């Protein structure tokens, strides 16, 4: 059984990437890390500093992970395009894909988790997700959603069976794949009878073993928080105009709003 951690990252502190990769090693066999900013993100670049690449590679190798690190030659049209490429790479030759952002730190019992995965009858596991914070949350939150997550444990679908055609559609948390020849939602999506393109949602489960994701978004720098806020504000406009999240031709250039707290 091969478990692959799928890491999307760009412009992170090397020490944060070290903590993230160490967490992956508590569950995974390999890591696929895809670099690059979204086209409409403030100060977007196609590639991060080399120190970040080395932090991922060296930490992975030191902790028994096989790393595949991809640095693109251009910025991504958005999170849908980037995550879709990431998922395709991670699912190849894998049995399970662990969805990881650079501000995630996993804590798990490796043996028990992998035993649960080996004998799983479901295709998605919803895992405990905790967002710690110290100090005034208003000064640390890019969005109201992030503020509401502070010191609250929720559950999110972050362990996915590597089904054929695993990809992302329309929203960054809407995951689809093929099961028994039929297109299915793994997370989010429209499962109404009117949606003829995608058939149904697969069954989710919860692990019996210890597995927690610490979401460190409220521990980031003010610069990172404000850039994310501007990006989320722009994404609201993109979705209103296009019905999906990525940049498309003929959209006006973003006018970054660093003040309004969206969502």
C-alpha positions as CSV (number, residue, x, y, z in Angstrom):
1,X,0.0,0.0,0.0
2,X,1.3,3.4,-1.0
3,X,0.2,6.6,0.7
4,X,1.2,9.9,-0.9
5,X,1.0,13.3,0.7
6,X,0.0,16.0,-1.8
7,X,1.5,19.3,-0.8
8,X,0.5,22.6,-2.5
9,X,3.0,25.4,-1.5
10,X,4.3,28.8,-2.5
11,X,6.5,31.4,-0.7
12,X,6.6,29.8,2.8
13,X,9.0,30.0,5.6
14,X,11.4,27.0,5.4
15,X,10.9,26.2,9.0
16,X,7.1,25.9,8.4
17,X,7.7,23.5,5.5
18,X,10.0,21.4,7.7
19,X,7.2,21.1,10.3
20,X,4.7,20.2,7.6
21,X,6.8,17.5,6.0
22,X,7.7,16.0,9.4
23,X,4.0,15.6,10.0
24,X,3.4,13.9,6.6
25,X,6.0,11.3,7.5
26,X,3.8,10.1,10.3
27,X,1.5,8.6,7.7
28,X,2.8,8.8,4.1
29,X,5.4,6.9,2.0
30,X,6.1,9.7,-0.4
31,X,5.3,13.4,-0.9
32,X,4.4,15.2,-4.1
33,X,5.0,18.9,-3.6
34,X,3.8,21.4,-6.3
35,X,5.1,25.0,-6.1
36,X,3.8,28.2,-7.7
37,X,1.5,31.1,-7.0
38,X,-2.0,31.7,-8.5
39,X,-2.0,34.2,-11.3
40,X,-4.2,36.7,-9.5
41,X,-2.4,36.4,-6.1
42,X,-0.5,39.5,-4.9
43,X,3.1,39.5,-6.1
44,X,2.6,36.1,-7.7
45,X,5.7,34.3,-9.0
46,X,6.0,30.9,-10.7
47,X,8.6,29.6,-8.2
48,X,9.6,29.9,-4.6
49,X,13.1,30.4,-3.2
50,X,15.4,27.5,-3.5
51,X,15.7,27.3,0.3
52,X,12.1,26.1,0.4
53,X,12.8,23.4,-2.1
54,X,15.7,22.2,0.0
55,X,13.7,22.3,3.2
56,X,11.1,20.0,1.6
57,X,13.6,17.6,0.0
58,X,16.0,17.3,2.9
59,X,13.2,16.9,5.5
60,X,11.5,14.3,3.4
61,X,14.6,12.2,2.9
62,X,15.6,12.5,6.5
63,X,12.2,11.2,7.6
64,X,11.9,8.3,5.1
65,X,9.7,10.0,2.5
66,X,10.4,9.8,-1.3
67,X,10.0,13.4,-2.6
68,X,8.8,14.6,-6.0
69,X,9.0,18.4,-6.2
70,X,7.5,20.2,-9.1
71,X,8.3,23.9,-9.9
72,X,6.4,25.3,-12.9
73,X,7.5,27.7,-15.5
74,X,4.5,29.9,-15.1
75,X,1.9,30.9,-12.5
76,X,-1.2,28.8,-12.1
77,X,-4.6,30.1,-13.3
78,X,-5.8,29.4,-9.8
79,X,-6.3,26.8,-7.1
80,X,-8.4,24.5,-9.3
81,X,-5.7,24.1,-11.9
82,X,-2.9,23.7,-9.4
83,X,-4.7,21.2,-7.2
84,X,-5.9,19.2,-10.2
85,X,-2.3,18.8,-11.4
86,X,-1.1,18.0,-7.9
87,X,-3.8,15.3,-7.4
88,X,-3.0,13.7,-10.7
89,X,0.6,13.4,-9.8
90,X,-0.1,12.2,-6.2
91,X,-2.7,9.6,-7.3
92,X,-0.4,8.0,-9.8
93,X,1.0,4.7,-8.4
94,X,-0.7,5.4,-5.1
95,X,-3.5,3.8,-3.0
96,X,-4.3,6.9,-0.9
97,X,-3.8,10.6,-1.2
98,X,-3.4,12.8,1.9
99,X,-4.3,16.5,1.1
100,X,-1.9,18.8,2.7
101,X,-1.4,22.6,2.7
102,X,1.8,24.2,3.9
103,X,0.2,25.4,7.1
104,X,-0.9,21.8,8.1
105,X,0.9,19.7,10.6
106,X,-0.2,16.1,11.0
107,X,0.0,14.2,14.2
108,X,-0.8,10.5,13.9
109,X,-0.2,6.9,14.9
110,X,1.4,5.6,11.7
111,X,0.8,1.9,12.2
112,X,-2.8,2.2,13.3
113,X,-3.7,4.8,10.6
114,X,-2.2,2.6,7.8
115,X,-4.0,-0.4,9.1
116,X,-7.3,1.5,9.0
117,X,-6.5,2.5,5.4
118,X,-5.5,-0.9,4.3
119,X,-8.9,-2.4,5.4
120,X,-11.1,0.6,4.6
121,X,-14.5,0.1,3.0
122,X,-15.0,3.9,2.4
123,X,-13.2,6.1,-0.1
124,X,-12.8,9.3,1.9
125,X,-11.9,9.9,5.6
126,X,-12.9,13.1,7.4
127,X,-10.2,13.9,9.9
128,X,-10.0,16.1,13.0
129,X,-8.9,19.6,12.1
130,X,-7.8,22.1,14.8
131,X,-6.9,25.8,14.2
132,X,-4.8,27.0,17.2
133,X,-4.4,30.8,18.0
134,X,-2.9,33.0,20.6
135,X,-3.7,36.7,20.9
136,X,-6.4,38.7,19.2
137,X,-7.8,36.6,16.4
138,X,-9.1,39.6,14.5
139,X,-5.5,40.6,13.7
140,X,-4.6,37.1,12.4
141,X,-7.6,36.2,10.3
142,X,-7.6,36.6,6.5
143,X,-11.4,35.8,6.4
144,X,-14.3,35.3,8.8
145,X,-14.1,31.6,8.1
146,X,-10.6,31.5,9.5
147,X,-11.7,33.5,12.5
148,X,-14.6,31.0,13.2
149,X,-12.1,28.1,13.1
150,X,-10.0,29.5,16.0
151,X,-9.4,26.9,18.7
152,X,-12.3,24.8,17.3
153,X,-12.0,21.2,16.2
154,X,-13.9,20.4,13.0
155,X,-13.6,17.6,10.5
156,X,-12.5,17.8,6.8
157,X,-12.2,15.2,4.0
158,X,-8.4,15.2,3.7
159,X,-7.7,11.5,3.1
160,X,-8.8,10.3,-0.4
161,X,-8.6,6.9,-2.1
162,X,-6.6,7.3,-5.2
163,X,-9.4,6.6,-7.6
164,X,-9.0,7.0,-11.3
165,X,-9.4,10.6,-12.6
166,X,-9.0,12.2,-9.2
167,X,-9.2,15.9,-9.8
168,X,-10.8,19.2,-8.6
169,X,-13.7,21.0,-10.3
170,X,-15.1,24.6,-9.9
171,X,-14.3,25.0,-6.2
172,X,-11.0,24.2,-4.5
173,X,-12.7,21.7,-2.1
174,X,-14.9,20.0,-4.8
175,X,-13.1,16.7,-5.5
176,X,-14.2,14.2,-8.2
177,X,-13.0,10.9,-9.5
178,X,-14.3,7.8,-11.3
179,X,-15.7,4.7,-9.4
180,X,-16.9,1.7,-11.2
181,X,-16.9,3.7,-14.4
182,X,-19.1,6.5,-13.0
183,X,-18.0,10.0,-12.1
184,X,-18.5,10.7,-8.4
185,X,-18.0,13.5,-5.9
186,X,-15.5,12.8,-3.1
187,X,-15.9,16.2,-1.5
188,X,-18.3,19.1,-1.9
189,X,-20.0,19.4,-5.3
190,X,-23.5,19.4,-6.5
191,X,-25.3,16.1,-5.9
192,X,-28.8,17.4,-6.9
193,X,-30.8,15.4,-9.5
194,X,-30.3,18.2,-12.0
195,X,-26.5,17.6,-12.0
196,X,-26.3,15.0,-14.8
197,X,-22.5,15.2,-15.2
198,X,-21.6,13.8,-11.8
199,X,-23.5,10.8,-10.5
200,X,-23.4,10.6,-6.7
201,X,-21.2,11.2,-3.6
202,X,-19.2,8.4,-2.1
203,X,-19.4,7.3,1.5
204,X,-17.2,9.1,4.0
205,X,-15.8,7.5,7.2
206,X,-13.8,8.4,10.3
207,X,-10.5,6.8,11.4
208,X,-10.5,4.8,14.5
209,X,-6.9,5.6,15.1
210,X,-5.2,8.8,16.2
211,X,-4.9,11.4,13.3
212,X,-5.2,15.2,13.8
213,X,-4.3,18.1,11.5
214,X,-3.1,21.3,13.2
215,X,-4.1,24.1,10.9
216,X,-1.5,26.9,11.6
217,X,-3.1,29.6,9.4
218,X,-3.6,31.9,12.4
219,X,0.2,31.6,13.2
220,X,1.3,33.2,9.9
221,X,2.9,36.6,9.5
222,X,0.8,39.8,9.0
223,X,2.2,40.0,5.5
224,X,1.0,36.5,4.6
225,X,-2.4,37.1,6.2
226,X,-3.0,40.3,4.3
227,X,-1.9,38.8,0.9
228,X,-4.3,36.0,1.5
229,X,-7.1,38.4,2.4
230,X,-6.6,40.3,-0.8
231,X,-6.7,37.0,-2.8
232,X,-9.9,35.8,-1.1
233,X,-11.6,39.1,-1.8
234,X,-10.6,38.9,-5.4
235,X,-11.8,35.3,-5.6
236,X,-15.3,36.4,-4.5
237,X,-15.4,38.6,-7.5
238,X,-14.1,35.9,-9.8
239,X,-16.7,33.4,-8.6
240,X,-19.5,35.9,-9.0
241,X,-18.5,36.6,-12.6
242,X,-17.6,33.0,-13.7
243,X,-19.2,30.5,-11.4
244,X,-15.8,29.0,-10.6
245,X,-12.6,30.1,-8.9
246,X,-9.8,30.3,-11.5
247,X,-8.7,33.2,-13.6
248,X,-10.2,33.2,-17.1
249,X,-9.6,35.4,-20.2
250,X,-11.2,38.8,-20.2
251,X,-11.4,39.2,-16.4
252,X,-10.3,42.7,-15.3
253,X,-7.0,42.8,-13.4
254,X,-7.4,42.4,-9.6
255,X,-7.8,45.5,-7.4
256,X,-6.5,44.2,-4.1
257,X,-8.6,44.8,-1.0
258,X,-6.5,44.2,2.1
259,X,-9.1,45.6,4.5
260,X,-12.5,43.9,3.9
261,X,-12.8,40.6,5.7
262,X,-14.7,38.2,3.3
263,X,-16.8,35.1,3.9
